[in-house]
């Protein structure tokens, strides 16, 4: 049983000099992730590394048990930061550290009472991917090393429009096996170009009654309605986004669109960039 009376805690401003001294006691920790250190260091330089209650921990004999990445980042950034520091924790407690589920972007929005936080987070991630990489594909986003606040700030920048995208996703998913993030992102991207046209187009995709069979909204509706009916009609979310944007582009230019024209070559020697409006 640990001696809890020996545990003491304090909030400290840790300078690069203090951090270097603390790291001398880092004799039994896990391997350093240089990517994590660089991420934290940049956050410290940008003054967005906030004290969140997660402590730097030393056991009873003074060995560092938790916090090496923050301390390394402090030295690298040459910038002080504030942290809770705990001394006197049992050595046996090391195996219980970092066992919790990492907080996701959706979790962060939930704590701010953002409605439809899961869908809103997914759409925002697509927006950031498009703005920074030219494609709404988010598969490599975990490697970007961006702080959570970066994602949260981008949501709040266009919260109302993103929530409209969430609502359109719910409408279309009632009849089709479309992706929430694909519909929400596509609405957002179209609305940024022309919000009135986006409303008309998505309304037509939702209820295309009376439209010409070569109307872009009708062509897209018929293609999306096939998702799930056979493997040949399967569309990944990124492909759904491309089809939405291609059809909307034709719609705002008042062009007809044949079913065979609604294509996007993602791979191979004739692969295309993600479509523009």
Secondary structure, 3 states (H helix, E strand, C coil): CCCHHHCEEEEEEECHHHHHHHHCCCCCCCCCCHHHHHHHHHHHHCCCCCCCCCCEEEECCCCEEECHHHHHHHHHHCCCEEEEEEEEECHHHHHHCCCCCCCCHHHHHHHCCCCCHHHHHHHHHHHHHHHHHCCCCCCCHHHCCCCHHHHHHHHHHCHHHHHHHHHHHHHHHCCCCCCHHHHHHHHHHHHHHHHHHHHHHHHHHHCCCCCCCCCHHHHHHHHHHCCCCCHHHCCCHHHHHHHHHHHHHHHHCCCCCCHHHCCCCCCCCCCCCCCCC
